[in-house]
Amino acid sequence: MLYNKYMIKRINDQNEMSIFLSDESRRTGTAAEICFPQTAGEISALLREDINTPVTIQGGRTGVTAGAVPESGIAINLSGMNKVLRMPFAAADASSVSDTGSVSDTNLSGSLTAAVHPGVLLTSLQEQLHPLGLFFPPDPTETTASIGGMVSCNSSGACSYRYGATRNHIRSLEMVLADGDTLSIRRGEHHTKAGRFALTTDGGRVISGTLPQVTMPNVKKHTAGYFIRPDMDMIDLFIGSEGTLGIITSIEIDLLPEPKHLWGAVVFFETEESALRFVHLLRDEAPAAPQAIEFFGIDTLEMLRGAQESGAALTGMTKVPSGCAVYTEFASKNREDLEPLCRILGSLITEAGGDPADSWFAFRGPDMVRLKEFRHAAPVCVNERVSEIRKSHSTITKLGTDMSVPDSRLDEVFAMYRGDLARERFQTSLFGHIGNNHLHCNIIPRDEEEYLRGKELYTCWAEEIVRMGGSVSAEHGIGKLKTWLLKKLYTKDELGAMFELKRLFDPQLRLNPGNIFGYNIQEK
Ligand SMILES: Cc1cc2nc3c(=O)[nH]c(=O)nc-3n(C[C@H](O)[C@H](O)[C@H](O)COP(=O)(O)OP(=O)(O)OC[C@H]3O[C@@H](n4cnc5c(N)ncnc54)[C@H](O)[C@@H]3O)c2cc1C
């Protein structure tokens, strides 16, 4: 381990570096060294050491698209920038902000904010907020994600059905740009005018330009390429830009009061048709808006049962039954609301073809934690299985879809996945954020031949989903592994125009090379 004149911790020993050379995509990269700055000033100093060195930024490395995996140059790991810089003053403030419904109600008006370093982990933030009766709503399931990583990917998760993605909860950002200069941007202060923008860095440099004319898909969840709208707040360009425009060093976030009564249910069905029917009933007829509506296909419950039987997951839990399931979560202010809500939920379950007596219900406390554990076990088990297969087939990476469609296309996309999977006889796991028409359809290839066939099928699905008006990435971003998908969504000219935007902020193209655009966009 080395310390340079700024006392920045750096490692360049191959053994020590190895765990920092991959993320949850399980792809492994290479780097000259991994640096662990603790301040924005130290990041600036690192960037100014050699203006041409490629830099890969790392948060919690829970990303699944290899965005934080370095392939040359240095990696800047932000795990040491892990302080909550400012907390809201008192829980009493919470009563002044509504804890119901849409984020736009609360996004800019409430006074409940905190400021954090980018390396603060979601789990740590929530632990510190809990005694104040507050929480940070974005919920990317994986709680060891860092807040900087969540902003960079515009992450979302189960509870985004109610609260929206990370973007909706970000008030201001501080960033170090590629040349070491810094930029602060606050929501509401930098709107584009007829697509034009001008931002002044802390060093006095003006970065100005015109946004490309790109139309994003009209879906509830989308994080593929840059966020671009004709009249937009420029802070939104940086959210979801996957570290290609700047290194986020401080984040001001909006908080909400923790719901007083939180309860959840896992409802089991024999057939996926019944589960789908229940999803529609929940969306259209539930007396209160659920926080989350998540789906677990027949293949996914089978995988979870296997993991449970082998003792790999869900050990302290009732045996996972066969069939499929829908997980839903409700929040309410008053305990009295619960009983009628449960009664109505019971009749919706029956109407869809299920039996309330077969369902698991949890009313806060340890039972609720167990339900969330059940929810989280699905992606974890898929990642574990891919890791197992990679031991004998090292070129295989996860083939999991992350695509979303408009409401009206949910049944169509579901039938497409199931029809194609049945024909191809892959090992699969279908689960995910069905409330937002966003399913993770995972093909778990047994060998390279299946991997290539699976990738071909994935490409066809992406084309179909774009045709349906959907997005090729709803929450994981593009990283280095999904650049081929972005080309299904945007034309070469549109991508070229986005790339020119990157060049304005990063003329040497040194920040997170390979992310979003791949390595040789000019030639393609
Ligand atoms: C089991 C499992 C379940 C998951 N479920 C979900 C889910 O439901 N929803 C979801 O959205 N995601 C999910 N993910 C993916 C992942 O957790 C999220 O993308 C998360 O936000 C990544 O955060 P991180 O700190 O780990 O970022 P990293 O993986 O470290 O980085 C992700 C990207 O952000 C960039 N980055 C990180 N920090 C900064 C910074 N400070 N400045 C600029 N760029 C930066 C990196 O360079 C990289 O491109 C899941 C992952 C796992 C393993």
Ligand as a Chemical Component Dictionary entry (heavy atoms), coordinates in Angstrom:
data_LIG
# 
_chem_comp.id                   LIG 
_chem_comp.type                 NON-POLYMER 
_chem_comp.pdbx_formal_charge   0 
_chem_comp.three_letter_code    LIG 
# 
loop_
_chem_comp_atom.comp_id 
_chem_comp_atom.atom_id 
_chem_comp_atom.alt_atom_id 
_chem_comp_atom.type_symbol 
_chem_comp_atom.charge 
_chem_comp_atom.model_Cartn_x 
_chem_comp_atom.model_Cartn_y 
_chem_comp_atom.model_Cartn_z 
_chem_comp_atom.pdbx_ordinal 
LIG C1  C1  C 0 -28.557 -8.734 -5.947  1  
LIG C2  C2  C 0 -28.648 -7.413 -6.659  2  
LIG C3  C3  C 0 -29.887 -6.802 -6.829  3  
LIG C4  C4  C 0 -29.976 -5.588 -7.489  4  
LIG N1  N1  N 0 -31.202 -5.011 -7.631  5  
LIG C5  C5  C 0 -31.296 -3.796 -8.210  6  
LIG C6  C6  C 0 -32.567 -3.149 -8.310  7  
LIG O1  O1  O 0 -33.597 -3.651 -7.890  8  
LIG N2  N2  N 0 -32.584 -1.924 -8.896  9  
LIG C7  C7  C 0 -31.460 -1.309 -9.373  10 
LIG O2  O2  O 0 -31.552 -0.185 -9.872  11 
LIG N3  N3  N 0 -30.270 -1.908 -9.294  12 
LIG C8  C8  C 0 -30.146 -3.118 -8.728  13 
LIG N4  N4  N 0 -28.934 -3.721 -8.641  14 
LIG C9  C9  C 0 -27.762 -3.067 -9.273  15 
LIG C10 C10 C 0 -26.972 -2.119 -8.362  16 
LIG O3  O3  O 0 -27.154 -2.425 -7.007  17 
LIG C11 C11 C 0 -27.321 -0.670 -8.615  18 
LIG O4  O4  O 0 -27.043 -0.322 -9.945  19 
LIG C12 C12 C 0 -26.559 0.298  -7.686  20 
LIG O5  O5  O 0 -27.108 1.579  -7.745  21 
LIG C13 C13 C 0 -25.091 0.420  -7.986  22 
LIG O6  O6  O 0 -24.486 1.156  -6.931  23 
LIG P1  P1  P 0 -22.961 0.928  -6.526  24 
LIG O7  O7  O 0 -22.582 1.887  -5.484  25 
LIG O8  O8  O 0 -22.713 -0.488 -6.247  26 
LIG O9  O9  O 0 -22.271 1.364  -7.886  27 
LIG P2  P2  P 0 -21.057 0.709  -8.724  28 
LIG O10 O10 O 0 -21.441 -0.664 -9.088  29 
LIG O11 O11 O 0 -19.830 0.861  -7.907  30 
LIG O12 O12 O 0 -21.060 1.668  -9.927  31 
LIG C14 C14 C 0 -22.140 1.733  -10.818 32 
LIG C15 C15 C 0 -21.835 2.820  -11.863 33 
LIG O13 O13 O 0 -21.841 4.108  -11.252 34 
LIG C16 C16 C 0 -20.563 4.751  -11.426 35 
LIG N5  N5  N 0 -20.308 5.480  -10.177 36 
LIG C17 C17 C 0 -20.306 4.978  -8.917  37 
LIG N6  N6  N 0 -20.105 5.977  -8.036  38 
LIG C18 C18 C 0 -19.977 7.120  -8.762  39 
LIG C19 C19 C 0 -19.739 8.488  -8.426  40 
LIG N7  N7  N 0 -19.622 8.895  -7.162  41 
LIG N8  N8  N 0 -19.632 9.382  -9.431  42 
LIG C20 C20 C 0 -19.788 9.004  -10.727 43 
LIG N9  N9  N 0 -19.999 7.731  -11.109 44 
LIG C21 C21 C 0 -20.093 6.804  -10.130 45 
LIG C22 C22 C 0 -19.596 3.619  -11.680 46 
LIG O14 O14 O 0 -18.481 4.057  -12.399 47 
LIG C23 C23 C 0 -20.446 2.668  -12.485 48 
LIG O15 O15 O 0 -20.515 3.083  -13.813 49 
LIG C24 C24 C 0 -28.806 -4.951 -7.994  50 
LIG C25 C25 C 0 -27.565 -5.558 -7.801  51 
LIG C26 C26 C 0 -27.487 -6.774 -7.146  52 
LIG C27 C27 C 0 -26.135 -7.381 -6.949  53 
# 
loop_
_chem_comp_bond.comp_id 
_chem_comp_bond.atom_id_1 
_chem_comp_bond.atom_id_2 
_chem_comp_bond.value_order 
_chem_comp_bond.pdbx_ordinal 
LIG C1  C2  SING 1  
LIG C2  C3  SING 2  
LIG C2  C26 DOUB 3  
LIG C3  C4  DOUB 4  
LIG C4  N1  SING 5  
LIG C4  C24 SING 6  
LIG N1  C5  DOUB 7  
LIG C5  C6  SING 8  
LIG C5  C8  SING 9  
LIG C6  O1  DOUB 10 
LIG C6  N2  SING 11 
LIG N2  C7  SING 12 
LIG C7  O2  DOUB 13 
LIG C7  N3  SING 14 
LIG N3  C8  DOUB 15 
LIG C8  N4  SING 16 
LIG N4  C9  SING 17 
LIG N4  C24 SING 18 
LIG C9  C10 SING 19 
LIG C10 O3  SING 20 
LIG C10 C11 SING 21 
LIG C11 O4  SING 22 
LIG C11 C12 SING 23 
LIG C12 O5  SING 24 
LIG C12 C13 SING 25 
LIG C13 O6  SING 26 
LIG O6  P1  SING 27 
LIG P1  O7  DOUB 28 
LIG P1  O8  SING 29 
LIG P1  O9  SING 30 
LIG O9  P2  SING 31 
LIG P2  O10 DOUB 32 
LIG P2  O11 SING 33 
LIG P2  O12 SING 34 
LIG O12 C14 SING 35 
LIG C14 C15 SING 36 
LIG C15 O13 SING 37 
LIG C15 C23 SING 38 
LIG O13 C16 SING 39 
LIG C16 N5  SING 40 
LIG C16 C22 SING 41 
LIG N5  C17 SING 42 
LIG N5  C21 SING 43 
LIG C17 N6  DOUB 44 
LIG N6  C18 SING 45 
LIG C18 C19 SING 46 
LIG C18 C21 DOUB 47 
LIG C19 N7  SING 48 
LIG C19 N8  DOUB 49 
LIG N8  C20 SING 50 
LIG C20 N9  DOUB 51 
LIG N9  C21 SING 52 
LIG C22 O14 SING 53 
LIG C22 C23 SING 54 
LIG C23 O15 SING 55 
LIG C24 C25 DOUB 56 
LIG C25 C26 SING 57 
LIG C26 C27 SING 58 
# 
